[in-house]
């Protein structure tokens, strides 16, 4: 079958053959039934392709194609965003793991736990001292000042909530674009 390869290529190609190649092909076609049938079939197919009328698209095809193109682009864009976010998350996780290894390999676990415990104790002591200072200020004021502070604070929050409720009511009744 490999000896027919050159002749099959000559039969199926659209390029013009040289005079010697054409003579060689014609001589081969007289001897080889397979290549002769291939040439006749190819000539028949080419003539059918040339004489068959071009069929136009069905009604609305262009619009459906344009709509599907926009949908495909939107899906591709969403997929690209998802891939990018996965990439960023992966990089962040790998960075966190790397930093954890550096931290854990660079310190003794006992020292790490002792430092964490010391920070928790310091935070609790700070909260306790801040409470003591706040309590001292409350005792230094006359008895009516703490009550007055609470009344003013709660009145401020009530007025803010009332203004927020009014603005929500206004947008619900009149709409967002109303002036």
N, C-alpha and C positions, 0 to 999 in steps of 0.2 A: 504494500500500500504506500510505502514511502517513496517509491519511484513515481507515483502519481502526484506527489505533493507539489512539485514545480508546475505541472500542467494544471492542477486544480487552482493554484494561485493565479496563473495566467488567465484561466477561464473566468474566475470570480472578480478579478480586479478591473477597475474602470480605465486604467491607463492604457495608452496605445502601445502595442507591441512593435518591436523592430521587425524588419522583413525576415530576418533569419529566424527569430522567435516564432513568427506567424507560420512559417513553413514547417518548423519543427512541431508546432502544436497541431497543424492540419494533418501531418503525417501520423502523429500519435492518435488523433481522433479516428482515423481510418482503421487503426488496429485495435483500439481500446473501447469496448462497449460502455464501461463504467463512466469514463470521461465524456463520451459522446452524450450519454443520458444526462450527465451533470450540465453540459453546455446547453442542451435543449431545454432542460428544466429552468436553468438560470435565464435564458432568453425569454421563455414564457413568463416567468415571474416578473422580469423587468418590464415587459410589455404590459402586463396586467397593472403593475404599479403606475406606469405612465398614463394608462387609459382610464383608470378608475377615478371617478370624480372625488374631490375633496369634500369630506363631510364636515359640516359646521357644528358648533357646540349647541346643546339643547338650550331652550329658553331659560334665562336666569342663571346660566352657568357662571358667567363672569362675576355676577354679584355674589353668588354663593362662594365662589373661589376667593373673592376679596374678603368676604366675611370670615371665612375659615382661615385665611392668611393672618388676619388681625388676631384671631383667637390663638393660632399657633404661635405667633410672636409673643403674645402675652404669656402663654404657657412656658415658652422657652425662657423668657425673662424671669418668670417666677422660679423656674428650675435653676437658672444661673444664680439668682439671689440665694436660693437655698444652698447651692454648692459653696458659694462664697462664705455664707454664715457657718456652714459645717467646717470649712477650712479655718476660719477664724477661731471657732470654738476648739478645734483640734490643736491649733497652735497654742492657744491659751492653756489648755490642759497639759500639753507637753511642757510648756514653760513652768507651770505650777509644779509638775512632778520633778522637773530638773532643779528648781529652786528648793523644793522639799529635800531632795537628796543632798544638795549642797549644805543646807542647814543642818540636816541630821548627821551627815558625815563630818561636818566641821565642829560639832559640839557633842558633848557627852549627854546622854539621855537624862542622867540624874541632874546635871546642871540645867538642862532645858526645863525639867519639871520644877526645879527649885525657883527658877526665874519666873515661870508662869505663876506659881503659888505666891511668890513675893509681890507680883503685880496685882493679883486679886486682893491680897491683904492690904496693899497700899490704896487700892480703889475703895475698899470698904472703910478704911480709916479716914480717907478724904470725905466720903459721904457722911460719916459720923461727925467729923469736925464741922462740916458745912451745916449740918443739922443743929449742932450746938451753937454756932454763930447765929443762925437764923432764930433760934429760940431765945438767945440773949437779946437780939434786937426787938423781938416781940415783947419781952418782959420790960425793956427799957421804955417802950412807948406807954402812954396812958392807956387805960383799959378800952377806951372807945376807938382808938386808931386801928387795931386789927379788924374790928367789926366794920369800920368805915372802908378799909381797903377791900374786904370781901364784898361789901355792897357795891362799891364802885367797879370792881372787876366783873362781878356777875351782871351789873347793869350794862357795862360795855359789851360783854358777850351777847346779852339779850338784844341790844340795839343792832349789833352786827348780824345776828341771826334774823332779825326782823327785816333789815335792809336786804339781805340775801333772799329771803322769802318773797319780798315785794318785787325784786328784780326777776325772779323766776316766774311769778304770777304775771308780770308785765309781758314777758316774752311768750308765755303760753297764750295769753289773751290777744295781744296785739301782733305777735309774730316777731321774728328776728330783725327783719328789714324795716320795721316801722320806726319813724323818727319822732 
